[in-house]
Amino acid sequence: QVQLVQSGGGLVQAGRSLRLACAASGFQFSSHSMSWYREVPGEERELLATISGDGGSTNYADSVKGRFIISRDNVKNMVYLQLNSLKPSDTAMYYCRLTGGVYWGQGTQVTVSS
């Protein structure tokens, strides 16, 4: 069965960096686009970044463009989100997703202190 297991996250000071990871299994990883989202209580889940199956194409939300980097390793079946220059407004629960599908990671909390 499809599984997406996240790691990383935590508490960090503003201006610092974090890397989130998502380990995928149960499907042909390299054939599928993957995405990262975040959610703040009371708000809609926000799409942050998407990467194509071969990693050759990426797209970002304006809110994170230039600060966050999505990448993948198709040998390890991993997708990553590098969060740089973090702001308190980046505080949220972060999720990976098999793009367009019903499968999500379990979520990981990122808290940025000022």
N, C-alpha and C positions, 0 to 999 in steps of 0.2 A: 504494500500500500504506500501511497505517497506520504512522505514525512518531510517536514521542514523544521529543523531544530536550530534555534537561534542561540547565540552567545555574544558576550560583550556588553557594553552599556555600563551604567553606573552613575556616580556623582563626580562631576568635574567642574573646575572653575572656568569662568568665561574666558574665551581666548584660547583655551586648550583644545586638544583633539581626542577623539575616540574612534575605534574601529569596531563596527558591528559585523558579525559573521552569521551566515545561515547555511547549514549543512543539509543538502537535499538527498533524498533517496526515494526509490520506488518508481522512477520514471526515467526516460532518456533525457538526462539533464541538458546535454548540449543542443538538443533540438528545440528548447523552449526558452523564450524570453522570461526574464525574472524582474521583479520590481520591489522597491522599498516604499513603505508608507509610514506615516506617523499619525497619531491620534492624541488629541487633548480632550479631556472630559468636557462634554457639552458641545463639542464641535465635530464636524464631519472628518472622517479619515482622509488625510491628504496624501496624494500620490507625490512622491519626491523624485524618484529616478527609476528608469527602466533601462535594461541592457539586453541586447539581442542574444540569441543562442550562441553565436560564435564570438560574442564580445566585441564585435566590430562597430556596433552602433549603440550609442547611449543618448538618453534624453533626460532633462532635469526640469523640475519646477523652478520658476523664477526665484522663489524664496530661498533656494539653496544653491543655485547655479554659481559656480566659482568657489564654493566652499566645501561642498560634499562631492565625493567621487564614488561612483559605483563601479565594481569590477567583479570578475568571476574567474574561477579556476576550473576548467572543464575536466581536468584530470582528477582533482579532489572532490568534484561536485559541490563546490562552495561558491557562494556569492557574498560579496562584502559591500559595506558602505563605510567609507572613510569620512568622518565628520571633523572638519577643520574650522578654526576660528569660531568656536561655539559661542552662542549667545544665550542668555536666560530664556529668550523666546523659543529656543530649540527644545526646551524641556517638554517631553512627550513620551508616550509609549511608541516604540518603533516596531514595525512588522515587515517581514519579507513575504513575498507572495509569488506563486507561480502565475505569471501574468495572465489575466483574463479568466483564471480558474477559481475554483472554490477552496483551494488549499492555501493556507496561511501558516506562517510560523506562530509560535506561542506568544510572541511579543517580548520586548526587553525595554526596561525603563531607562531613559536618559534624563538626568537632572543636571542642569547647568546653574551654578551659583554665581551671583554677581560679586 
